[in-house]
């Protein structure tokens, strides 16, 4: 039987949150525990993949390479998220590259074992569909914002996306404990690193954000969202 800590962490993953401890333990028994260091490549775009990854601790970025060879960050995932599901479901190559942004702890589940679990626990499939639907809706919004907004708007929208992916609310404020480096933000916003620096300075001067190193606070997050997300 899996250790209690792993079961507790797995129950925070939407796929397994409605299952009993015993059922989650049975899932954990099929998984392999692994760690990833900062900047370690976990998956490579287009490579053959047969494994689902469950992120227990840490943060990873999901990227693709443009025709010009530029890295484009699709999204950022944190503990409780999963990735690699497309290759597990259809058996085809990976759709993106995944890189650890800090020290990360993961569980991996082979395709055959995962498909057997879907037969045994159909609710896992239902929860996966809900998460994937939410990701599609969110990506549609992000694409719209990055297509129609100017540079300031794209940086604002990117900051919102990062905040909702990796931050937490405290009253009306959104706390982002560790903002990605400026180059990663630029890759997400489709702009230059210098633009990120300039726009963030403007946001700070207007009291829209507060910065302390990589920690960022958005004092009135709903107001910020109305400005750049509505």
N, C-alpha and C positions, 0 to 999 in steps of 0.2 A: 504494500500500500504506500502511496506517495506521502511525503512528509507534509505536515499540517501547513507549513509556510507556503508551499507550492499550491496546495489546494486553496488556501486563502487568496493568493494572488490570482489564480485562475478564475475564481468566482467573481473577480472584478472585471473580467473580460466579458463583453456582452454575449458572446456565443454560449457561454456556460453559466451565466448569472442566475438562471432560473432552475438550474439543476441542483440536486441534493449533494451534500458533501461526498457521499458514497459514490454517486455517479461521476462527479468531477474527479474523484480519486481514480476511478477506472480510466478516465481520459488521460490523467497525468501518468498513469502507469504505461501508456503507449508512447509517451513523449520522451525525447532526448534533451537533456539540459545542456545549454552551452552559453558562453559569454562572448562578447565582441568588444574590442577596444575602440577608443575614439579614432575616427577616420578609417576604420576597417571596413572593407567592402564585404557585404553579406551576400548580396545577389548581384548578378551581372545581366544587363539587358540582353535578351535574345538567347541566352544560354538555356539548355534543357534543364527543367526543374521538376522535381517530384515531391517537394516538401513544403508544408505550411509552417510559417513562423508565427509564434505568439510572443509578443513583447511584454515581458513581466516587469522590467525596470529599464529606464533609460529613454533615449530619443534617437530616432533615425530619420534620415531624409530620403525621399523617393524621387529619383531623378531620371531624366531621359536625355539623350544626346541629339541636338538639332542637326540638320543637314550640313551646317557650317562647322560642326564639331563642338558647339557650345553646350555646356551643361545647363539644363533647364530643370529647376526643382518643381516637381508636381505638388508635393505636399510634405508635411512633417508629421510623423506618428510618434506617439508616446506610450507609456505603459498602459496596458489594457487593449491596445490595438493589435491587429494581426495583418500579415501581408504574405504574398506568394500564393494567394488563393486561386488566381486565374489559372496558373499552370497546373495546380492540383486538380482543378475541376475539369479542364479540357485536355490536359496532358501536353500542351504546346509550350513553346519557349517563353521565358520571362518577358513581361511587358515593360519592365523598368529595372533600373539599378537601385539598390538600397545600400546606404552607407551609414554607419553608426556615427552620431554626432557627439556622443560621450560614452562612458562605460555602460554597456547594456547587458541585460540578462534575458535570455530567450529560451523558449521551448520549441522544439521542432517535431513535426508529426508527418510521417511518410504518407504518400497519397493512398496507398492501399488501406492502411490503418484508418485514415480519415474517412474514406468512403464507407468502410465498415461501421464506423461510429455514426455516420449519417443515417445508415439503415437502422441502427439500434436506437438512436436518439434523434428522431426527425426534427425536434425543436431546435437543434443546432443549425439545421438548414434554414429554418424560418428566421432565426436571429441573424444569420449571415446575410440573407436577402435584405433584411431591414438595414443592416449596416451598409451594404453595397448600394442600396437605393439612396441612402443619405449621402454617401460619397459622390454619387453621380449628380445629385441635385446641387451639392455644394460646389463641385467642379464646374458645373454649368454657370453658376453665379460668378465664380472666379474668372472664368474665360470671358464672360461678358464684361466684367469690370476692367480686366487688363486690355481688352480690345477697345473699349469706348472711352476710358479715362485718360487724362493727361498724366504726366510723370508724378505730380503730387498725389493725384488720386490713386495711381497704381501703388505707390508706396504706402498710402493710407490703407488701401484694401489688403495689401500684403501683410501689414502689421496686424490688422484685424484677424486675418487667417491664422497667423502665427500665434496670436494671443489666444484665440479660441482652441487652438490645437495643443498648446503647451502651458497656458497660464491658468489662473484661478481667480475667482471673484472674491473681493473683500468689501462688502458694502456696495457702493456704486463704482468702486475702482476695480480695474483688471490688473493683476500682478503677473508679469512675465519674468520668472526667475532668471532665465538665461536666454537673452535674445541671440539668434544666430549671428554669425559674423556678417559684416557688410557685404562681402562678396556673395554669400548665400542669399541674403535678402535681395541683392541685385539680380541674381539668377531667377529668383521667384517673381520679381516685379517686371522683369524684362527691361531693365535699365542699367545704367552704369553705376559702379560703386561710388563714384563721386557724387552722383545724384542722390543716392541713399544718404550719404553724409550731410549734404546740403539740406535735404527735405527734413531729416530728423532734427537738425539744428533749428529749422523754422518751427517745427512742431513744439520743440522745447521752449523756444522763445515766446510762443503763443500760449504756453501753459497747457497744451493738449497732452503732453507727456512729461514724465519726470524720469531722468536717467541717473543711474549710479553704476558705472561699469557696464556690464552686460544685463543688469537688472533694469527693467523698464516698468513704470507704473502709468496706466492711463486713468487719470482721476475720475473722469465721467465717461465710462465706456459706452453707454447708450448714446450719449451726445456724439461721441467720436464715430460710432457706427452710422448715425443719421447723416453725418457729414460725408462719409466716404463709402458707405455700403448701401444706402437706400436707393 
